[in-house]
Amino acid sequence: MADSDISIDAQVRCVQRELALRGNVYKKRIAAGKMDRQDAVKEYRTMQAVVESLKSISFQKTRWLELIDRSSLVLTKCARCGSEVIILPDETAKCLSCRDATGK
Ligand SMILES: [Zn+2]
């Protein structure tokens, strides 16, 4: 699976905009009796959890990059699909999916 060319920070901002939009829509739907308040809260909190998960991924990725900088590991692109892959200096640049697919 190739990495998205859209940064995680951009994804976070997009989901936060969606969250604000939903907040407004849900208020109107609840006021109009078209949506249960508990359902709205659950949906809203689930979307907030998506934001927190994305932020966590962003943080973990930053940590990984710091650790890679201090090690002999190399961050490069998979030669087959272009996904980011972390390898030893003498290893073939292939992600796990492509290694499984090609048996190497
Ligand atoms: Zn690959």
Residues whose N, C-alpha, C, O or C-beta is under 5 A from the ligand:
A	BS01	ZN	C78 R80 C81 G82 S83 C95 C98
